[in-house]
Amino acid sequence: MTSELTEVELVPNLSLDRSGLKTYGYLLSKYGFNPTKPGPFTTVPQVQGQSNKVNHAVGRKKTVPNQLRFKDKNGRIGKVPASVIQNDFEWLCPVKIGTPRKVYNLNFDTGSADLWLWSTELPATVDTSGRHLFNPAKSSTFKRTIDSTWKLSYNDNSTAAGTVGTDLLNLGGLKIKNQTIELASELTPSFQKVPGDGLLGLAFGFINHVSPLPAATPPENLAVQGNIPQDKQLFTVYLSSYRDAKDRDNKSFYTFGFIDKKALRGQAIHYADVDNSQGFWQFPSPTASIGDRQVALFDNTAVADTGSSLALIDDSICGVIYDAIPGARYEPIVQGYIFPTNTTLDQLPVVKFAVGDQEFAVQKEDLAYADVGGGFTYGGIQSRGDLSFDVLGDTFLKSVYSIFDQGNSRFGVVVRKDSTQLAAQITPRSQEMVQTPDQHLGRRTSPSDSTSLGVRGYSS
C-alpha cells in the first residue's frame, strides 16, 4: 500500500448524448422491473420452456417472470433493439491495472458488483475502435482463474460474458492484489454501446456474476487484504453537474480510504444504516417532500446507484412532483414525465428525499434531464414501476457528497454546496431525438405536436 492516497478524478464522457427514453429502457433492463406507466417499453411472459433465470441487478440469479419488449410505430410488440437502450454514464474513471500498469477508463457503478473489461478475447466482428483492450498476455501479474466464467444477462436479451482472472489494481493510491478481472469475450450490441473500457462495480460482492463462486469487489478486497483499518474501509463520491462548468470547484471524483474534508464544507455527515441483503447500498427512506408538503412512505427504502442517471420513485410521489410544475404531464411517447423547457427555477418545487431520518433536496437544475423536443424536457425523476424500492441515481447524488462506509455498514451524505447555482431557465444539454427500430427521427415542431416527442408514430 502506498502512503499517499489521492482523489480519483472523473473524466467527462464526451460521447454522452442524453436520451430519457433510452435511459429509462436501460434501467428497466438493469433492475428487471415491470413498467406501470404506458409507453413503448412493456413486458411479456416468457415463452414456455425458456429459461427464466436472468442475472439482472436485483439479486445474483433472480427469477424474472417477464421479458422486456418494445412497441414499434405500428403497435407491434417485439424484441428490444439495441438502438433504444442506452446507459448515459456521464463520467469515466481512469484505473490502473496490470504490470506494467495500464490505464483503463471505467464506469464506476454502485448498483452492480462486477469488474469487467473490453479485452483482446472479443471476436473480430466486434468494433473495438477507441477502446483500451485488456490483453492478459501483456501483464506479468495476470493469473487465469481456471474453470471460472462470468455472464450478465438482462431481461432485454442483452448479454456480456467471458473468462476470469486476477491482476493488480490501483485505486487512488491503494494497491489491490489478486483482484478478480472479468474479461469480455462476448458482448451483445446493447453492451457494446456502454462507453469506456468496461465497468467497475462497487455494490456488494455476493451479487457478482462470476461462476461457480462470486468474486469480491475492490473495496471488499481492500478490507480483506488489510490495506486499510475498519474506520477507513470506505469510498466517497462527489458528482458535479455539467451545468456547474463555471463553478471554480467544478469537478467530479471518488476517494478510497479517506473522506475529503474540503468537500464536507464544515458539515457533519448524516448516516443511515445500510441493509445489503439484496447486494445494494440500501437504506431507509421513509419520507419525501414536495414544496411544503411532506409525504410519509411506509417501510420505504432506497438504493444509492451511481450507475443510474435518473431517480426512480413510487408513482404516487412522481404524480405529486409533476403536479407542482406548471405545464408538466406524463407523455407515453417517451414513457416519462415531461415539463416545459422554459420553466424557471422559481417555478420548480423543492423536492427532497430522506436518507434515514433526514431529508436532502435535489438541486432544481437536475430536475431536468434531457430535451425531448417540442419545447419540453424529460424529467430527472421517473416511475420505478413495480420495483419495491427507490433508486436514487445521479439526479439525487449530484446534490450531495456521498460516503459509502463499508466498514461500518452505513451510507452517509452532506449537502454539496456549489459556489454558483443555475439561476434562470432550465436548459437541458441535448435534444432527445429517439430512434425507432427503422431509424425514423422525431420531428421538432410546436409544443402541442406530440409527434415531436421522441419516437414518431408510437402507438399507445
C-alpha positions as CSV (number, residue, x, y, z in Angstrom):
1,M,0.0,0.0,0.0
2,T,1.3,3.4,-0.9
3,S,1.2,6.1,1.8
4,E,-0.3,8.8,-0.4
5,L,-4.0,8.5,-1.1
6,T,-5.4,10.7,-3.8
7,E,-8.7,11.7,-5.3
8,V,-9.6,9.7,-8.4
9,E,-10.8,12.4,-10.6
10,L,-13.5,11.5,-13.1
11,V,-13.2,12.2,-16.8
12,P,-16.3,13.6,-18.7
13,N,-17.8,11.1,-21.1
14,L,-17.5,13.2,-24.3
15,S,-19.7,10.8,-26.3
16,L,-22.7,11.3,-24.0
17,D,-25.9,12.1,-25.8
18,R,-28.8,12.2,-23.3
19,S,-32.0,10.3,-24.1
20,G,-34.7,10.0,-21.4
21,L,-36.5,7.1,-23.1
22,K,-33.3,5.1,-23.8
23,T,-32.0,5.7,-20.3
24,Y,-35.3,4.5,-18.8
25,G,-35.2,1.4,-21.0
26,Y,-31.7,0.7,-19.7
27,L,-32.9,0.9,-16.1
28,L,-35.8,-1.4,-16.9
29,S,-33.3,-4.0,-18.2
30,K,-30.8,-3.4,-15.4
31,Y,-33.3,-3.8,-12.5
32,G,-35.7,-6.1,-14.3
33,F,-38.9,-4.4,-13.1
34,N,-42.2,-4.1,-14.9
35,P,-43.3,-0.6,-16.0
36,T,-46.6,0.6,-14.5
37,K,-46.9,3.6,-16.9
38,P,-47.8,3.3,-20.6
39,G,-45.1,3.7,-23.3
40,P,-43.0,1.9,-25.9
41,F,-41.4,-0.4,-23.3
42,T,-43.5,-3.2,-22.0
43,T,-43.1,-6.7,-20.6
44,V,-44.5,-10.0,-21.7
45,P,-44.4,-13.5,-20.2
46,Q,-41.5,-15.7,-21.1
47,V,-42.1,-18.4,-23.7
48,Q,-42.8,-21.7,-22.1
49,G,-39.7,-23.7,-21.7
50,Q,-37.4,-20.7,-22.0
51,S,-35.0,-20.2,-19.1
52,N,-36.3,-17.6,-16.7
53,K,-33.0,-17.1,-14.8
54,V,-31.9,-13.6,-15.5
55,N,-28.8,-12.1,-13.9
56,H,-30.1,-8.6,-13.6
57,A,-29.2,-6.2,-10.8
58,V,-31.8,-7.4,-8.3
59,G,-30.1,-10.4,-6.9
60,R,-27.5,-12.7,-8.5
61,K,-29.9,-15.1,-10.1
62,K,-33.4,-13.8,-9.6
63,T,-36.4,-15.4,-11.4
64,V,-38.0,-12.8,-13.6
65,P,-41.4,-13.8,-14.9
66,N,-41.4,-11.3,-17.8
67,Q,-39.2,-10.2,-20.6
68,L,-38.7,-6.6,-21.7
69,R,-40.2,-5.8,-25.1
70,F,-40.6,-2.7,-27.3
71,K,-43.7,-1.5,-29.2
72,D,-42.9,-0.1,-32.6
73,K,-44.7,2.7,-34.5
74,N,-47.3,0.2,-35.8
75,G,-48.1,-1.1,-32.3
76,R,-46.3,-4.4,-32.9
77,I,-44.5,-5.7,-29.8
78,G,-41.1,-7.3,-30.4
79,K,-37.6,-7.7,-29.1
80,V,-35.9,-4.6,-27.8
81,P,-33.5,-3.1,-30.4
82,A,-30.1,-2.1,-29.1
83,S,-30.7,1.3,-30.6
84,V,-33.4,2.1,-28.0
85,I,-31.3,1.1,-24.9
86,Q,-28.7,3.5,-23.6
87,N,-26.8,3.9,-20.3
88,D,-26.0,7.6,-20.0
89,F,-22.8,7.3,-17.9
90,E,-21.8,11.0,-17.6
91,W,-18.2,10.2,-16.3
92,L,-15.4,7.7,-16.8
93,C,-12.8,6.9,-14.2
94,P,-9.2,6.1,-15.0
95,V,-8.0,3.0,-13.3
96,K,-4.5,1.4,-13.4
97,I,-4.5,-2.4,-13.9
98,G,-1.7,-4.9,-14.5
99,T,2.1,-4.9,-14.7
100,P,3.2,-2.8,-16.3
101,R,0.3,-0.6,-15.2
102,K,-2.1,0.4,-18.0
103,V,-4.9,2.9,-17.6
104,Y,-8.5,1.9,-18.4
105,N,-11.4,4.3,-18.4
106,L,-14.2,2.6,-16.5
107,N,-17.7,3.3,-15.4
108,F,-18.0,3.2,-11.6
109,D,-21.3,1.7,-10.6
110,T,-22.5,1.4,-7.0
111,G,-25.5,-0.6,-8.3
112,S,-23.6,-3.6,-9.6
113,A,-20.7,-5.8,-8.4
114,D,-18.7,-6.9,-11.5
115,L,-15.4,-5.6,-12.8
116,W,-15.4,-6.4,-16.5
117,L,-13.2,-5.1,-19.3
118,W,-13.2,-5.0,-23.0
119,S,-10.5,-7.5,-23.9
120,T,-8.5,-8.9,-26.7
121,E,-10.6,-12.1,-26.4
122,L,-13.5,-10.4,-28.2
123,P,-14.2,-11.7,-31.7
124,A,-13.0,-9.6,-34.7
125,T,-16.6,-8.9,-35.6
126,V,-16.9,-6.6,-32.5
127,D,-15.9,-3.0,-33.2
128,T,-13.2,-2.2,-30.6
129,S,-12.0,1.1,-32.1
130,G,-11.5,3.8,-29.4
131,R,-11.3,1.2,-26.6
132,H,-8.3,0.2,-24.5
133,L,-8.4,-3.6,-24.6
134,F,-7.1,-5.6,-21.7
135,N,-4.6,-8.1,-23.0
136,P,-3.8,-10.8,-20.4
137,A,-0.6,-11.8,-22.2
138,K,0.8,-8.3,-21.7
139,S,0.5,-8.2,-17.9
140,S,3.1,-10.2,-15.9
141,T,0.9,-10.3,-12.8
142,F,-2.2,-11.6,-14.5
143,K,-3.3,-15.1,-13.5
144,R,-6.0,-17.1,-15.2
145,T,-8.8,-18.4,-12.9
146,I,-9.3,-21.9,-14.3
147,D,-12.9,-23.2,-14.6
148,S,-14.4,-19.8,-13.8
149,T,-16.6,-17.8,-16.2
150,W,-18.9,-14.8,-15.9
151,K,-22.1,-13.9,-17.6
152,L,-24.5,-11.0,-17.3
153,S,-28.0,-11.4,-18.9
154,Y,-30.6,-8.7,-18.7
155,N,-34.3,-9.2,-19.5
156,D,-33.9,-7.3,-22.8
157,N,-31.9,-10.4,-24.0
158,S,-28.6,-8.5,-23.8
159,T,-25.6,-10.4,-22.7
160,A,-22.0,-9.9,-21.6
161,A,-19.8,-12.9,-20.8
162,G,-16.3,-14.2,-20.9
163,T,-13.3,-15.6,-18.9
164,V,-11.9,-14.7,-15.5
165,G,-8.5,-13.9,-14.0
166,T,-6.8,-11.9,-11.3
167,D,-4.4,-8.9,-11.5
168,L,-3.0,-5.9,-9.7
169,L,-5.4,-2.9,-9.4
170,N,-4.6,0.6,-8.2
171,L,-7.4,2.9,-6.9
172,G,-6.3,6.3,-5.9
173,G,-3.0,5.1,-4.3
174,L,-4.4,1.9,-2.9
175,K,-2.9,-1.3,-4.4
176,I,-5.2,-4.3,-4.5
177,K,-3.5,-7.6,-5.2
178,N,-5.3,-10.5,-7.0
179,Q,-8.3,-8.5,-7.9
180,T,-10.8,-10.6,-10.0
181,I,-11.0,-9.2,-13.5
182,E,-13.7,-10.3,-15.9
183,L,-12.6,-10.4,-19.5
184,A,-15.3,-9.9,-22.1
185,S,-15.3,-12.4,-24.9
186,E,-18.9,-11.8,-25.8
187,L,-20.9,-8.5,-25.9
188,T,-24.3,-8.2,-27.5
189,P,-25.0,-4.8,-29.2
190,S,-26.5,-3.2,-26.1
191,F,-23.4,-3.9,-24.1
192,Q,-21.2,-2.7,-26.9
193,K,-22.8,0.8,-26.5
194,V,-21.5,1.1,-22.9
195,P,-18.9,3.9,-23.0
196,G,-15.3,3.5,-21.9
197,D,-13.3,0.3,-21.5
198,G,-15.6,-1.5,-19.1
199,L,-17.3,-1.3,-15.7
200,L,-16.2,-1.4,-12.1
201,G,-19.0,-2.4,-9.7
202,L,-19.0,-1.1,-6.1
203,A,-22.0,-2.9,-4.7
204,F,-21.7,-6.0,-2.5
205,G,-19.8,-9.0,-3.9
206,F,-22.3,-11.7,-3.4
207,I,-24.3,-10.3,-6.4
208,N,-21.2,-10.6,-8.6
209,H,-21.7,-12.8,-11.6
210,V,-18.5,-14.9,-11.6
211,S,-19.4,-18.7,-11.5
212,P,-19.1,-21.0,-9.7
213,L,-18.2,-18.6,-6.9
214,P,-18.9,-14.8,-6.9
215,A,-15.9,-12.6,-6.7
216,A,-15.1,-9.9,-4.1
217,T,-15.3,-6.2,-5.2
218,P,-12.2,-4.0,-4.9
219,P,-13.4,-2.3,-1.6
220,E,-14.0,-5.8,-0.2
221,N,-10.6,-6.9,-1.2
222,L,-9.1,-3.8,0.4
223,A,-10.6,-4.8,3.7
224,V,-9.6,-8.5,3.5
225,Q,-6.0,-7.7,2.5
226,G,-5.7,-5.4,5.5
227,N,-4.7,-2.4,3.4
228,I,-6.9,0.0,5.5
229,P,-8.3,-0.1,9.0
230,Q,-12.0,-0.6,9.6
231,D,-12.8,3.1,10.1
232,K,-11.2,3.8,6.7
233,Q,-12.9,0.9,4.8
234,L,-15.0,3.4,2.7
235,F,-15.2,5.2,-0.5
236,T,-16.7,8.6,-1.3
237,V,-18.4,10.1,-4.4
238,Y,-18.6,13.7,-5.4
239,L,-20.5,14.3,-8.6
240,S,-20.8,17.7,-10.3
241,S,-23.3,18.7,-12.9
242,Y,-22.2,19.8,-16.3
243,R,-24.3,22.9,-15.6
244,D,-21.7,23.8,-13.0
245,A,-18.9,24.4,-15.6
246,K,-18.3,28.0,-14.4
247,D,-18.0,26.9,-10.8
248,R,-14.4,27.1,-9.6
249,D,-14.9,23.8,-7.7
250,N,-16.5,22.0,-10.7
251,K,-15.0,18.5,-10.7
252,S,-16.2,15.0,-10.0
253,F,-14.2,12.4,-8.1
254,Y,-14.0,9.3,-6.0
255,T,-11.8,8.7,-2.9
256,F,-10.9,5.4,-1.5
257,G,-9.8,5.0,2.2
258,F,-10.4,8.6,3.2
259,I,-13.0,11.4,3.3
260,D,-12.3,14.7,1.5
261,K,-12.6,17.3,4.3
262,K,-12.9,20.1,1.8
263,A,-16.0,18.5,0.3
264,L,-17.6,18.5,3.7
265,R,-17.5,22.3,3.9
266,G,-17.6,22.1,7.7
267,Q,-20.8,20.0,7.8
268,A,-21.4,16.9,10.0
269,I,-22.0,13.7,8.0
270,H,-25.5,12.3,8.3
271,Y,-25.5,8.5,8.2
272,A,-28.2,5.8,7.7
273,D,-27.7,2.1,8.3
274,V,-27.3,0.0,5.2
275,D,-29.3,-3.2,4.5
276,N,-27.2,-5.0,1.9
277,S,-29.3,-8.2,1.8
278,Q,-30.1,-7.5,-1.9
279,G,-26.5,-6.6,-2.6
280,F,-27.1,-2.8,-2.8
281,W,-26.3,0.3,-0.7
282,Q,-29.9,0.3,0.5
283,F,-31.2,2.4,3.4
284,P,-34.5,3.6,4.9
285,S,-36.1,6.4,3.0
286,P,-39.4,6.9,5.0
287,T,-40.4,10.4,3.7
288,A,-40.3,12.7,0.7
289,S,-41.2,16.3,0.5
290,I,-42.5,18.4,-2.4
291,G,-42.5,22.1,-1.5
292,D,-44.2,22.4,1.9
293,R,-45.9,19.0,1.6
294,Q,-44.2,16.0,3.3
295,V,-45.4,12.5,2.4
296,A,-44.9,9.5,4.7
297,L,-43.7,6.4,2.8
298,F,-44.4,3.4,5.0
299,D,-41.5,1.0,5.1
300,N,-39.9,2.6,2.1
301,T,-36.2,2.1,1.2
302,A,-33.9,3.5,-1.4
303,V,-30.6,2.4,-3.0
304,A,-27.8,4.8,-3.9
305,D,-26.7,4.0,-7.5
306,T,-24.1,5.9,-9.4
307,G,-24.8,3.7,-12.4
308,S,-28.3,5.2,-12.8
309,S,-28.7,8.6,-14.3
310,L,-32.3,9.1,-13.2
311,A,-34.0,8.8,-9.8
312,L,-36.8,6.2,-9.8
313,I,-39.5,6.6,-7.2
314,D,-43.1,5.4,-6.5
315,D,-45.8,6.5,-9.0
316,S,-47.8,8.4,-6.4
317,I,-44.8,10.6,-5.5
318,C,-44.0,11.2,-9.1
319,G,-47.5,12.5,-9.7
320,V,-47.3,14.9,-6.8
321,I,-43.9,16.3,-8.0
322,Y,-45.0,16.9,-11.6
323,D,-48.4,18.3,-10.5
324,A,-46.4,21.0,-8.8
325,I,-44.7,22.1,-12.1
326,P,-46.8,24.3,-14.4
327,G,-47.4,22.6,-17.7
328,A,-45.9,19.2,-16.7
329,R,-47.5,16.0,-17.8
330,Y,-46.9,12.3,-18.3
331,E,-46.1,11.6,-22.0
332,P,-46.5,8.0,-23.1
333,I,-44.4,8.5,-26.3
334,V,-41.3,9.0,-24.2
335,Q,-42.6,6.9,-21.3
336,G,-41.9,9.6,-18.8
337,Y,-42.9,12.8,-17.1
338,I,-42.0,16.0,-19.0
339,F,-42.3,19.7,-18.4
340,P,-41.8,22.9,-20.4
341,T,-38.2,23.7,-21.2
342,N,-38.7,27.4,-20.5
343,T,-39.6,26.6,-16.8
344,T,-37.6,28.8,-14.5
345,L,-36.1,27.7,-11.2
346,D,-38.6,29.6,-9.1
347,Q,-41.4,27.7,-10.8
348,L,-40.0,24.3,-9.7
349,P,-40.8,22.8,-6.3
350,V,-38.1,21.9,-3.8
351,V,-38.0,18.1,-3.9
352,K,-36.5,16.2,-1.0
353,F,-35.8,12.5,-0.3
354,A,-35.0,11.0,3.0
355,V,-31.7,9.3,3.8
356,G,-32.7,7.7,7.1
357,D,-34.4,10.3,9.3
358,Q,-33.2,13.4,7.4
359,E,-34.3,14.8,4.0
360,F,-32.0,16.1,1.3
361,A,-33.1,18.3,-1.6
362,V,-32.5,17.6,-5.2
363,Q,-30.8,20.6,-7.0
364,K,-33.5,22.2,-9.0
365,E,-31.3,22.3,-12.1
366,D,-31.1,18.5,-12.0
367,L,-34.9,18.0,-12.2
368,A,-34.3,18.5,-15.9
369,Y,-32.7,15.6,-17.7
370,A,-32.9,15.7,-21.5
371,D,-34.7,17.8,-24.2
372,V,-37.4,15.7,-25.8
373,G,-38.3,18.3,-28.5
374,G,-41.4,20.4,-28.9
375,G,-40.4,22.8,-26.1
376,F,-40.4,20.1,-23.4
377,T,-37.9,18.5,-21.1
378,Y,-37.7,14.9,-19.8
379,G,-37.7,14.9,-16.0
380,G,-34.8,13.5,-14.0
381,I,-37.3,11.8,-11.6
382,Q,-39.4,9.0,-13.1
383,S,-41.5,5.9,-12.2
384,R,-39.9,2.9,-10.5
385,G,-42.7,0.7,-11.9
386,D,-43.3,-2.3,-9.7
387,L,-39.8,-2.2,-8.2
388,S,-40.0,-2.5,-4.4
389,F,-37.5,0.3,-3.6
390,D,-36.5,3.7,-4.9
391,V,-33.4,4.1,-7.0
392,L,-31.6,7.4,-6.1
393,G,-29.3,7.8,-9.1
394,D,-27.3,10.8,-10.3
395,T,-30.2,13.1,-10.3
396,F,-30.1,12.9,-6.5
397,L,-26.4,12.1,-5.9
398,K,-25.3,15.4,-7.6
399,S,-26.9,17.2,-4.7
400,V,-24.8,15.6,-2.0
401,Y,-21.3,14.4,-1.2
402,S,-21.8,10.6,-0.5
403,I,-19.8,8.4,1.8
404,F,-20.2,4.6,1.2
405,D,-18.9,3.3,4.6
406,Q,-18.4,-0.5,4.1
407,G,-16.5,-1.0,7.4
408,N,-19.5,0.3,9.4
409,S,-22.3,-0.7,7.1
410,R,-23.7,2.8,6.6
411,F,-24.3,5.4,3.9
412,G,-23.6,9.0,4.7
413,V,-24.3,12.3,3.0
414,V,-23.7,16.0,3.3
415,V,-25.2,18.7,1.2
416,R,-23.0,19.5,-1.8
417,K,-22.5,23.3,-1.7
418,D,-21.7,25.0,-5.0
419,S,-20.1,28.4,-5.3
420,T,-22.7,29.2,-8.0
421,Q,-26.1,27.8,-8.9
422,L,-28.0,28.0,-12.2
423,A,-30.3,31.0,-11.6
424,A,-32.5,31.3,-14.6
425,Q,-34.0,28.9,-17.1
426,I,-33.6,25.2,-17.1
427,T,-31.7,24.3,-20.2
428,P,-31.0,20.6,-20.9
429,R,-27.8,20.0,-22.8
430,S,-29.0,17.7,-25.6
431,Q,-32.1,17.1,-27.7
432,E,-33.7,13.7,-27.3
433,M,-34.5,12.5,-30.8
434,V,-35.1,8.9,-30.1
435,Q,-34.9,6.5,-33.0
436,T,-37.3,3.7,-33.6
437,P,-36.1,0.4,-34.9
438,D,-36.4,1.6,-38.5
439,Q,-34.3,4.7,-37.6
440,H,-37.1,7.3,-38.0
441,L,-36.5,10.5,-36.2
442,G,-39.0,12.6,-34.3
443,R,-40.0,15.9,-35.8
444,R,-39.4,19.2,-33.9
445,T,-42.4,21.3,-34.4
446,S,-44.7,23.0,-31.9
447,P,-45.0,22.2,-28.2
448,S,-48.5,20.8,-28.8
449,D,-47.4,18.4,-31.5
450,S,-46.8,15.2,-29.6
451,T,-45.1,13.5,-32.6
452,S,-42.1,15.7,-31.9
453,L,-41.5,13.9,-28.6
454,G,-39.1,11.2,-29.3
455,V,-40.5,8.1,-31.0
456,R,-42.5,9.1,-34.0
457,G,-45.6,7.1,-34.6
458,Y,-45.6,5.2,-31.3
459,S,-49.0,3.6,-30.9
460,S,-50.5,3.6,-27.5
